[in-house]
Amino acid sequence: MKEIANETAFENHIRKDILNEIISENQSYKLFNFKKAVDVLIAKNGANPKLFFIEIKYHIESSGRLGIGQAQGRGFQPELLKDKTDYFENNLRWILGKENSEEYWFVDNNKIREYLNAGVIDKKHNGITAKFFKEVNSMNKVELIDKIKEWLFKI
């Protein structure tokens, strides 16, 4: 995204320009603004209530690495990648963006695990390798919206 300078701006773009559009189409879903454990929380109301989680990452080329979690390997992101809890395996997705690109990457935990630095979650700084953006298929905004709808609404 050429007009986006950092991860906060990318998250705001995802919320405002993509998720709000999707959620406004279906009143059974609620997009929450707070973010304690995850970047985005979406709740589905009705007979089969459910929670959906989205982690958002934005790669700045000059930084080289794309960090996850906090220092010393702490935080929710490293823990859920390490633990492989079924609920988060099914109901959490990652949206990644990259500086100077108009493409998006929408992936599950398994795909993120394939591109972890050194291939593991460690007690040091964890991150996603830059080769992720070369090897994993990207999509445009329309395709991203379709993929999110498919995941949320099980179309």
Secondary structure, DSSP 8 states (H G I E B T S, - for coil): -TT--SHHHHHHHIIIIIIHHHHHT-TTEEEE---SSSSEEEEE-SSS-EEEEEEEEEE-GGG--EEES-GGG-SHHHHHHHH--HHHHHHEEEEEEETT---EEEE-HHHHHHTBGGGS--SS-EEE-TTHHHHS--B-HHHHHHHHHHHHH--
